[in-house]
Amino acid sequence: MPSKNFRNGKKKTSIGSNISEISLSKTKLRIYSGWKANLIRIKNRFQHIKYLLQKKKYPLFILNREKGGLLKTYQLQKKLKMKKLISFNNHIYFSLTIPKFPSKAYDNMVAKGGLNIMAAGTPIKAQVDNVMLAITQKCEYKCQHCYEALNISKEDTIPLHRWNEVIKELQTIGTSIITLTGGEPLLVYDDVLKLLDEGNKDLSDFHIHTSGCGLTLDKAKELKQSGLTAAGIGLDDFKEERHDRTRGYAGAFKEAVQALRFFYEADVFTYINMCLSKDLVRSGGLREFYSFLKDLNVGYVRLLEPKPWGGYFNMDIESLFTEDDRQAVTDFFISSIRKKEYQKYPPVSYLAYIEAPERMGCLMGGISHFYIDSRGNVEPCVFLPVSFGNIMEESFPGIYERMREAIPHPLHKQCPSIYLSDKSTPNKVEVLDAPIPFNDIEKEWRHMFEG
């Protein structure tokens, strides 16, 4: 493929000429904890001085603790037990919702108040942390838990130019991480390259969520050259047969592990997206899985709880995941931070812990994250198919404003995907009716926030 240009004007080299630049040394990924991690944080805070000295350029860089500024964020880091840091190819990754540091995307995030995490939902945090775009309905897997299970098709309905327009609009409002997902995005590989080439990497980091299906080393390198920062690989088990069964595809485990290695060799930061299962949790397999991942140069392990939507449509939550299961995962999460034996293991990201009512609360709907499904429906969360509008029927900014009005602040109650699963049961009888239009459940929605 001929060389292309980044939006910032820097010319890319061809795939072949770049092979010698790719280090196979494991030392390019380092995991820091304890005093070493604290030292990096101190250095990072000193570098924040430039934001203070350029107030016009960074108007939402705020220290004030009472307003939810950076000093409040420091408190939050301690409360959420965020003690590990990742260094990958001379960049620091503080979390999966913050652009790599240093970078222009990180600076842009700061300018729009992205560090004012405790002010989420207020004007001093204009930045959205992460938006997932399901750019294709195509997929060869049949994952039990797939959140796009009701949309999977052989034909896509959203043209590439519309996704390009939406990405520009997302970067206008301020979005730290834009994640390309599906379906399986690697099945529309050329489209992924075009979206990456068009996207402004100075404004956002670009991630991809994939099963690894069909990835080659050359493709991984080309994705890197087009501006891909990170790849989240779906891997749900350390046992091949169980993972393949969960994914409904023979060879899924091998493709996932191979994709991790290919992306790492291509200098793409990698992490795991793992949908928790009660069988793995109750068997004590989380720790075995954690040990398995240590040698795969994984930067993060993201634990996702099953929800009664998508592939688990209309299932009772107690049959999927109980409070005892959640407590077992929490215990594992805490031990991954505190136990000395895990100091060199990748940090664990457990969103259900972070967004619990007693901590951050649910940050859906643009407070931190939201989702646009493969049919163009704008939804508050990847696990909550409630549509506030469709990007093929009206402008995205209008839909986004409507969603933000309906979600004025973090929700400090039960996970809304579980709460609304029961409340909206009459609307869920007809499978083809999903996602549910917001107007159909507006009464229950208002009660959820006000009751």
Protein Blocks (a to p, Z undefined) as FASTA:
>chain_A
ZZdddfkopacddfklmmmmpcfbfklpccdehjllmmmmmmmmmmmmmmmmmmmlmmml
cfblknopaklmmmmmmmnopabccdeehiacfbfkbccdddfklmmmmmnopmmmmlgo
iaklmbcfbdcddfbfbdfbdcfklmklmmgcfbdfbdfklmmmmmmmmmmnopabacdd
edjfklmmmlmmmmmmmpcfklbccddddehiopafklmmmmmmnopabdcdddfbfbfk
lmmmmnopghklmmmmmmmmmmmmnopacdddddddfklmmnopmmmmmmmmmmnopabd
cdddddfehjlgoiafklmocfklmmmmmmmmmmmmmpmklmmgccdddfklmmgmklno
paehhlmgccddfkopacfbfklccdfbdfklbcfklmmmmmmmmmmbccdbddfklmmm
mmmmmmmmpmmlpccdfklmmmmmmmmmmZZ
